């Protein structure tokens, strides 16, 4: 049976589609590894102009201008400017880079992802900002690491409209992962204990010296009680980059040491979710509270260091679980009851299409509701969400008390002290 394409589309349209496809492949191949911003602009034009006859809504779609305001070189991820078509909203999102205050003057929305911003720069940004411009705090890091996104208190209530973070209270969902129960429990005779041949692994490629607490020293001390293979730049073993390359190696381990760089509310990253989803191991965790891991993660799926009175007790329990087949497999019973999934990188950052379309969807909702939203970066969702690592004194011994004041700014007495206890302040000032 022959299908005559020209029966449905004109010869001119068919030729245009073929030409665009050839140009697309050529631009992608020739532009591999180089700056693709010009290529992307050409492709965007072809997409809107040439395909307009096939999909007229694209060429007539509203353009939403979003400026990604960043200060740190190398954190851009994409080649600006980018143009994305969000089919569900029939909106084209144009994402451009902003590094100076005047770059935001014609934007519909501005996302703030990296600093630092000086007091004068905050003033300049506010003086240029159009009245209806939407400002979004967009980061996958906690406040203790990205404190330079916190505006001076004089702008506390009139800076951000929305947040795009990992927290459940965020306006735009940027969660690393989630657990979803099945409608009914599934049968399984799988014995994961028998599939494991190694004890524990820790993977860390940067911040080996620690940020807010000394993770490397913690792992080395735990290694005195539990055999731990340390991979990456902070260890002595190499591992191919990429989850699918490392999966075969790390699936052999019974446990995965999943320590966050900071202890902040719901700051539970891919370290935890990869251990559950890809490595099928038991994560040993410090980061969020035990209640948060229990609420967000699968039931009885992890070991939280806070449950133990010393490193020796933690190590002894891990070895007990490792040697007991029934006990070890009980940490995997949740796999019969539900599954975990993760949001991809492109879904958690507004400079990519999926993330950009999330921003567009939220802005359209704001326009339709005609409500003015305000996000207070000082509240419990962001700045007030961070706390010292560990209620147990033996965990607190790994905290870098002296470095907790490194983000001091001229317009604040000391923003880090905003969430600290009196005894924490004493430890800083006495060191």
C-alpha positions as CSV (number, residue, x, y, z in Angstrom):
1,X,0.0,0.0,0.0
2,X,1.5,3.3,-1.1
3,X,1.1,6.4,1.0
4,X,1.1,9.7,-0.9
5,X,2.4,12.3,1.5
6,X,1.4,15.1,-0.9
7,X,-2.2,14.0,-0.5
8,X,-2.1,15.5,3.0
9,X,0.6,18.2,2.7
10,X,1.6,20.4,-0.1
11,X,5.0,19.7,-1.9
12,X,6.2,23.0,-0.6
13,X,5.5,22.0,3.0
14,X,7.1,18.6,2.6
15,X,10.2,20.2,1.1
16,X,10.3,22.7,4.0
17,X,10.1,19.9,6.6
18,X,12.8,18.0,4.9
19,X,15.1,21.0,4.6
20,X,14.6,21.9,8.3
21,X,15.4,18.3,9.3
22,X,18.6,18.4,7.3
23,X,19.6,21.8,8.7
24,X,18.8,20.6,12.2
25,X,21.1,17.5,11.9
26,X,23.9,19.6,10.3
27,X,23.8,22.2,13.0
28,X,23.7,19.7,15.8
29,X,26.6,17.7,14.4
30,X,28.8,20.6,13.5
31,X,28.0,22.5,16.7
32,X,28.8,19.6,19.0
33,X,31.1,20.8,21.7
34,X,31.0,24.4,20.6
35,X,28.8,27.4,21.3
36,X,25.4,26.5,20.0
37,X,23.6,29.8,20.8
38,X,23.6,30.9,17.2
39,X,22.5,27.4,16.0
40,X,19.8,27.4,18.5
41,X,18.5,30.8,17.4
42,X,18.4,29.5,13.8
43,X,16.6,26.4,14.8
44,X,14.1,28.5,16.8
45,X,13.4,30.7,13.8
46,X,12.9,27.6,11.6
47,X,10.7,26.1,14.2
48,X,8.4,29.1,14.3
49,X,8.5,30.3,10.7
50,X,8.8,27.1,8.6
51,X,6.6,24.9,10.7
52,X,4.0,27.5,11.2
53,X,2.0,26.1,8.3
54,X,1.9,22.8,10.0
55,X,1.4,24.1,13.6
56,X,0.1,27.6,13.3
57,X,-0.2,27.9,17.1
58,X,3.6,27.9,17.4
59,X,4.1,31.0,15.3
60,X,1.4,32.9,17.1
61,X,2.3,31.8,20.6
62,X,3.1,34.5,23.1
63,X,6.7,34.9,24.0
64,X,7.6,35.0,27.7
65,X,10.9,36.6,28.4
66,X,12.8,35.1,31.3
67,X,16.2,36.3,32.5
68,X,18.4,33.9,34.4
69,X,20.3,36.3,36.7
70,X,23.6,34.7,37.7
71,X,27.0,35.8,38.9
72,X,29.1,32.6,39.1
73,X,30.8,31.7,35.8
74,X,30.4,28.0,34.9
75,X,27.0,27.5,36.5
76,X,25.0,28.3,33.3
77,X,24.4,24.7,32.0
78,X,23.2,25.9,28.6
79,X,24.2,28.3,25.9
80,X,22.1,31.5,26.1
81,X,19.8,32.6,24.7
82,X,17.4,29.6,24.6
83,X,13.9,29.4,23.1
84,X,11.5,26.7,24.2
85,X,8.0,26.0,23.1
86,X,5.6,24.9,25.9
87,X,2.8,23.1,24.1
88,X,0.4,22.8,27.0
89,X,0.5,26.5,27.6
90,X,1.0,27.5,23.9
91,X,3.8,29.8,25.1
92,X,7.3,30.3,23.8
93,X,9.8,30.9,26.6
94,X,12.9,32.8,25.8
95,X,15.6,32.4,28.5
96,X,18.5,34.8,28.4
97,X,21.5,35.4,30.8
98,X,21.6,38.5,33.0
99,X,24.7,39.5,34.9
100,X,24.1,43.3,35.3
101,X,20.9,45.0,36.8
102,X,19.9,46.6,33.5
103,X,19.6,43.2,31.8
104,X,16.3,42.6,33.6
105,X,14.5,45.7,32.5
106,X,12.3,44.0,29.7
107,X,11.9,40.6,31.3
108,X,8.5,39.1,32.3
109,X,10.3,37.1,35.0
110,X,13.7,36.8,36.6
111,X,15.1,33.7,38.2
112,X,17.9,34.1,40.8
113,X,20.2,31.1,41.1
114,X,23.7,32.2,42.1
115,X,25.3,35.2,43.7
116,X,26.9,36.9,45.4
117,X,25.0,40.1,45.2
118,X,26.2,43.3,46.9
119,X,23.9,45.6,48.8
120,X,24.2,48.2,46.0
121,X,23.3,45.6,43.4
122,X,20.1,44.7,45.3
123,X,19.2,48.4,45.3
124,X,19.9,48.8,41.6
125,X,17.8,45.7,40.8
126,X,14.9,47.0,42.8
127,X,15.1,50.4,41.2
128,X,15.0,48.9,37.6
129,X,12.4,46.3,38.3
130,X,9.0,46.8,36.5
131,X,6.0,46.7,38.7
132,X,4.6,43.5,37.3
133,X,7.9,41.6,36.9
134,X,8.0,38.2,38.7
135,X,11.1,37.4,40.7
136,X,11.8,33.7,41.5
137,X,14.3,32.2,43.9
138,X,15.5,29.1,41.9
139,X,18.1,26.8,43.4
140,X,18.7,23.2,44.3
141,X,21.0,24.1,47.2
142,X,20.0,24.9,50.8
143,X,20.1,28.4,52.3
144,X,23.3,27.5,54.3
145,X,25.1,27.2,51.0
146,X,23.4,29.8,48.9
147,X,22.9,32.5,51.5
148,X,23.9,35.1,49.0
149,X,20.5,34.8,47.5
150,X,19.0,36.2,50.7
151,X,18.1,39.9,50.2
152,X,18.9,42.6,52.8
153,X,16.2,42.8,55.4
154,X,15.0,46.1,54.0
155,X,13.9,44.2,50.9
156,X,12.7,41.1,52.8
157,X,9.0,41.3,51.8
158,X,9.2,42.8,48.3
159,X,11.9,40.8,46.6
160,X,10.7,37.3,45.6
161,X,7.3,36.4,44.3
162,X,7.9,32.6,43.9
163,X,10.3,29.9,44.8
164,X,11.6,27.0,42.7
165,X,13.3,24.7,45.2
166,X,13.4,21.1,46.5
167,X,11.1,21.9,49.4
168,X,7.4,20.7,49.5
169,X,6.4,24.3,50.3
170,X,7.9,25.6,47.1
171,X,5.7,27.3,44.5
172,X,7.3,25.4,41.6
173,X,8.2,21.8,42.2
174,X,11.9,21.1,42.1
175,X,12.0,18.0,44.4
176,X,14.9,15.6,43.8
177,X,12.7,12.6,44.2
178,X,9.6,11.1,45.6
179,X,8.0,7.9,46.9
180,X,4.7,6.7,45.4
181,X,2.8,3.8,47.0
182,X,1.3,1.1,44.8
183,X,-2.5,0.7,44.8
184,X,-1.9,-2.8,46.2
185,X,1.1,-4.7,47.6
186,X,3.0,-6.7,45.0
187,X,4.3,-10.2,45.4
188,X,8.1,-10.7,45.2
189,X,10.4,-13.6,46.2
190,X,13.5,-11.5,45.5
191,X,16.4,-11.9,48.0
192,X,18.4,-8.7,47.7
193,X,20.8,-9.8,50.5
194,X,22.1,-12.6,48.3
195,X,22.8,-10.2,45.4
196,X,25.2,-8.1,47.4
197,X,28.9,-8.8,47.5
198,X,30.4,-5.6,49.1
199,X,29.7,-3.8,52.3
200,X,29.4,0.0,52.0
201,X,30.3,2.8,49.5
202,X,30.6,6.5,49.6
203,X,30.8,8.7,46.5
204,X,31.9,12.3,46.7
205,X,33.6,14.4,44.0
206,X,33.9,17.8,45.5
207,X,33.8,19.8,48.8
208,X,36.1,17.2,50.3
209,X,37.2,19.6,52.9
210,X,33.6,20.1,53.9
211,X,31.2,23.1,53.8
212,X,29.3,23.3,57.0
213,X,30.5,20.0,58.5
214,X,33.3,17.5,57.9
215,X,31.7,14.7,55.9
216,X,35.0,13.2,54.9
217,X,36.3,12.8,58.4
218,X,32.9,11.4,59.4
219,X,33.2,8.7,56.7
220,X,36.8,7.9,57.6
221,X,35.7,7.5,61.3
222,X,32.8,5.3,60.4
223,X,35.2,3.3,58.2
224,X,36.9,2.2,61.5
225,X,33.8,0.2,62.3
226,X,32.4,-0.6,58.8
227,X,34.4,-1.4,55.7
228,X,33.7,1.5,53.3
229,X,35.0,2.0,49.8
230,X,35.4,5.7,49.1
231,X,34.9,6.7,45.4
232,X,35.5,10.0,43.6
233,X,37.7,13.0,44.3
234,X,37.3,12.6,48.0
235,X,38.2,9.0,48.1
236,X,40.8,6.6,46.7
237,X,38.8,4.7,44.2
238,X,37.7,5.8,40.7
239,X,34.3,5.6,39.2
240,X,33.0,6.4,35.7
241,X,30.9,9.5,35.7
242,X,27.1,9.1,35.0
243,X,24.6,7.1,36.9
244,X,24.2,4.4,34.3
245,X,28.0,3.8,34.1
246,X,28.4,3.7,37.9
247,X,25.3,1.7,38.5
248,X,26.9,-1.7,37.9
249,X,29.6,-1.0,40.4
250,X,27.6,0.5,43.2
251,X,24.8,-2.1,43.0
252,X,27.1,-4.6,44.6
253,X,27.1,-2.7,47.9
254,X,24.7,-3.4,50.8
255,X,24.9,0.2,52.1
256,X,25.4,3.7,50.6
257,X,26.7,6.5,52.8
258,X,24.4,9.4,51.8
259,X,25.5,12.5,53.7
260,X,24.2,16.0,52.7
261,X,26.5,19.0,52.6
262,X,24.1,20.8,55.0
263,X,21.3,20.0,57.5
264,X,18.3,21.9,56.3
265,X,14.6,21.0,56.2
266,X,13.8,18.5,53.5
267,X,17.2,18.8,51.9
268,X,17.3,15.2,50.7
269,X,19.2,15.0,47.4
270,X,20.1,12.4,44.7
271,X,22.5,10.8,47.2
272,X,19.5,9.3,49.0
273,X,17.3,8.7,46.0
274,X,20.1,7.1,43.8
275,X,20.8,4.6,46.7
276,X,17.2,3.5,46.7
277,X,16.4,3.6,43.0
278,X,19.6,2.8,41.1
279,X,21.9,1.1,43.6
280,X,19.2,-0.8,45.5
281,X,21.1,-0.4,48.8
282,X,20.3,1.0,52.2
283,X,21.3,4.7,52.6
284,X,23.0,5.8,55.8
285,X,21.9,9.4,56.1
286,X,22.5,12.8,57.7
287,X,20.8,15.8,56.3
288,X,17.1,16.2,56.9
289,X,15.4,15.1,60.1
290,X,14.4,11.5,60.5
291,X,10.8,12.5,60.3
292,X,11.4,14.2,56.9
293,X,13.1,11.1,55.5
294,X,10.2,9.0,56.8
295,X,7.6,11.3,55.3
296,X,9.2,11.8,51.9
297,X,11.0,8.5,51.5
298,X,9.8,4.8,51.6
299,X,9.0,3.3,55.0
300,X,11.8,1.5,56.8
301,X,14.3,2.1,54.0
302,X,17.2,4.0,55.6
303,X,19.5,4.2,58.7
304,X,19.6,7.7,60.3
305,X,22.7,8.5,62.3
306,X,20.7,10.5,64.8
307,X,19.2,7.2,66.2
308,X,22.5,6.3,67.8
309,X,24.5,7.6,70.7
310,X,27.9,7.3,69.2
311,X,29.8,6.4,66.0
312,X,30.5,3.0,67.6
313,X,26.8,2.3,68.1
314,X,26.0,3.3,64.5
315,X,28.8,1.1,63.1
316,X,27.7,-1.9,65.3
317,X,24.1,-1.6,64.1
318,X,25.2,-1.4,60.4
319,X,27.3,-4.6,60.8
320,X,24.3,-6.3,62.6
321,X,22.0,-5.5,59.6
322,X,24.7,-6.6,57.1
323,X,25.1,-10.0,58.7
324,X,21.4,-10.8,59.2
325,X,19.7,-11.8,56.0
326,X,16.1,-11.3,57.3
327,X,16.9,-8.0,58.9
328,X,18.7,-6.7,55.8
329,X,15.9,-7.7,53.5
330,X,13.3,-6.0,55.7
331,X,14.8,-2.7,54.6
332,X,13.7,-3.6,51.1
333,X,10.2,-4.7,51.9
334,X,9.0,-1.2,50.7
335,X,9.7,-2.3,47.1
336,X,6.6,-4.5,47.2
337,X,4.5,-1.5,48.4
338,X,5.7,1.4,46.2
339,X,8.4,2.9,44.0
340,X,10.7,5.8,44.0
341,X,11.4,8.2,41.1
342,X,13.5,11.2,40.5
343,X,13.1,14.4,38.6
344,X,15.7,14.8,35.9
345,X,18.2,17.7,36.0
346,X,16.3,19.5,33.2
347,X,13.1,19.4,35.3
348,X,14.7,21.0,38.3
349,X,16.3,24.0,36.7
350,X,14.5,26.9,34.9
351,X,17.1,27.3,32.1
352,X,16.1,24.0,30.5
353,X,12.8,23.4,28.6
354,X,11.0,21.4,31.2
355,X,12.0,23.8,34.0
356,X,11.2,26.8,31.8
357,X,7.8,25.5,31.0
358,X,7.1,25.0,34.7
359,X,7.9,28.7,35.2
360,X,5.6,29.6,32.3
361,X,2.8,27.6,33.7
362,X,3.1,29.3,37.1
363,X,3.3,32.8,35.7
364,X,0.1,32.2,33.6
365,X,-1.6,30.9,36.8
366,X,-0.6,34.2,38.5
367,X,-2.0,36.3,35.7
368,X,-5.3,34.4,35.7
369,X,-5.7,34.7,39.4
370,X,-4.7,38.3,39.4
371,X,-3.1,37.8,42.8
372,X,0.2,39.2,43.9
373,X,2.3,36.4,45.5
374,X,5.2,37.1,47.9
375,X,7.8,34.6,49.0
376,X,9.6,35.4,52.2
377,X,13.2,34.1,51.9
378,X,13.6,34.4,55.6
379,X,10.8,32.0,56.5
380,X,10.8,28.4,57.5
381,X,10.9,27.2,53.9
382,X,14.3,28.8,53.1
383,X,16.5,30.7,55.6
384,X,14.7,29.4,58.7
385,X,14.9,25.9,57.4
386,X,18.6,25.3,58.3
387,X,19.9,24.0,61.6
388,X,23.0,22.5,63.0
389,X,23.8,19.0,62.0
390,X,22.9,16.6,64.7
391,X,21.1,16.8,68.0
392,X,23.7,14.2,69.2
393,X,26.9,15.8,70.5
394,X,29.1,13.3,68.7
395,X,27.6,14.4,65.4
396,X,28.0,18.1,66.3
397,X,31.7,17.4,66.8
398,X,32.0,17.3,63.0
399,X,30.6,20.8,62.5
400,X,32.9,23.6,61.3
401,X,31.8,26.2,63.8
402,X,34.3,28.8,62.7
403,X,33.2,28.7,59.0
404,X,29.5,29.2,59.8
405,X,30.0,33.0,59.7
406,X,31.7,33.1,56.3
407,X,28.7,34.7,54.6
408,X,28.8,37.9,56.7
409,X,27.4,40.9,54.9
410,X,27.6,44.6,55.6
411,X,23.8,45.1,55.8
412,X,23.3,42.3,58.3
413,X,24.8,41.7,61.7
414,X,25.2,38.0,60.8
415,X,22.6,36.2,58.8
416,X,23.8,32.8,59.8
417,X,22.9,33.5,63.4
418,X,19.2,34.0,62.3
419,X,18.5,30.3,62.8
420,X,21.1,29.3,65.4
421,X,20.5,28.5,69.1
422,X,22.3,30.6,71.7
423,X,24.7,27.8,72.5
424,X,25.7,27.7,68.8
425,X,26.5,31.4,68.8
426,X,28.6,30.8,71.9
427,X,30.6,28.1,70.1
428,X,31.3,30.4,67.2
429,X,32.3,33.5,69.2
430,X,34.5,31.4,71.6
431,X,36.5,29.7,68.8
